[in-house]
Amino acid sequence: MTDWIERAREVAATLALDAVERDKAGAEPLAEAELLRKAELPALLVPAAQGGAGQDWGTALAVVREIAAADGSVAQLIGYHYVNQYNLWFTAPEEVAERLGGESARRQWLWGDAVNPTDPELLLTPDGEGYLLDGTKRFATGASSGDVIVIGASLTTTGEPLLAAIPSTGAGITFGGDWDNIGQRLSASGSVTFERAPVAAGNVLGSLAPERITPRATLLTPAIQAVFGHLYLGIAEGALRTAREYTRTISRPWIHSGLDSATADPYVLATYGELAAKLAALGALADRAAVALVAVDAAGSALTWAGRGELAERITALKIVATETALEVTERVFEVTGARATASKHGFDRFWRNVRTHTLHDPIAYKRRELGAYYLTGAVPEFSLYT
């Protein structure tokens, strides 16, 4: 694990050099994707027997956290990749997992997605031995900058919802290039349109039909929510570290403090202490969630719905606390850096913009209600791509 965390830190250090400039430019993250490939991070979770690093979810989530401290957008790309790719082992037939997993490791493929369930439905029409895919997804993170797209679509013949993998350079695929939000500006989260795009029958990963789905196949949702928690934690840690360096080297003491240094100001010290303690607590919660995900993943096909539900609520707790803490930290760093820190050249606002943008992915109020129901009555939510 240590070697992979060090690789992630090296990637983060490179990204940090021009993070502010790249955020302002908001370009397609092709160079950033290549940086991930060169570090061989895309094959982290691929089993060693298939040519990958054979690491577990604990390592993958730690990688997301490290990179997020420097660049939340690139951390989102690699975090989503891990979940999208891992559908090979959550739900795909063994032959498909071995074939696509081995090829993915060999070529260091990055996996994006076009699955968002709140978007218009994609349709799969049988065509010979495969399918033709049609429709538009307004949000497709990593699809335009990666190598493989996981799609969620319904069969036109039966209505059955399927997951499948298609190459991002395939025929009939058009990327909108229309992601223009205030945060996560380099996450390649724009729209994608499919017009009779061919999908090989051998690239179908599995079914999400209620009567066919297994507890293990539904782990894609707790896994992506765990990625969210580590993403927010990493961004907040990056914000506080960056603020610390600014306070040490640039901040001036307030005129009424009677002090020679901002680092001696008791109010500054108390604020840093408060925020550091909250991040330490969030880090402990994130580590517990990662351990739980690793254990549930190891259960394989023996996983029960009760076990799946317990994991989901552990990670729901992480999502709630990570959202609240990261928003607070990324906003309050201005209290300990001062008015001059709001200059555009410092880019402190990007940390808050990134957290605020992504935490709206699914309303936190519904996560609080979900966890409250579990705590009070033991009820676990039915599987969806949000729960």
Salt bridges, closest charged atoms under 4 A:
ASP3 OD2 - ARG7 NE 3.35
ASP18 OD1 - ARG22 NE 2.82
ASP23 OD2 - ARG353 NH2 2.61
GLU32 OE2 - ARG22 NH1 3.09
GLU34 OE1 - ARG37 NH1 3.04
GLU40 OE1 - ARG7 NH1 3.27
GLU66 OE2 - ARG9 NE 3.29
ASP71 OD2 - ARG22 NH1 2.79
GLU95 OE2 - ARG99 NE 2.95
GLU103 OE2 - ARG106 NH2 2.95
GLU103 OE2 - ARG107 NE 2.79
ASP119 OD1 - ARG138 NE 2.85
ASP147 OD2 - ARG37 NH2 3.10
GLU160 OE2 - ARG212 NH1 2.54
ASP180 OD1 - ARG185 NH1 3.84
GLU237 OE2 - ARG65 NH2 2.66
GLU237 OE1 - ARG241 NH2 3.82
GLU274 OE2 - LYS278 NZ 3.30
GLU274 OE2 - ARG332 NH1 3.04
ASP287 OD1 - ARG65 NH1 3.67
ASP297 OD1 - ARG216 NH2 2.83
GLU324 OE2 - ARG368 NH2 2.99
GLU328 OE2 - LYS278 NZ 2.86
GLU328 OE2 - ARG332 NH1 2.89
GLU335 OE2 - ARG332 NE 3.21
ASP349 OD2 - ARG353 NE 2.78
ASP362 OD1 - LYS319 NZ 2.90
ASP362 OD1 - HIS361 ND1 2.86
ASP362 OD2 - LYS367 NZ 3.97
GLU370 OE1 - LYS367 NZ 3.53
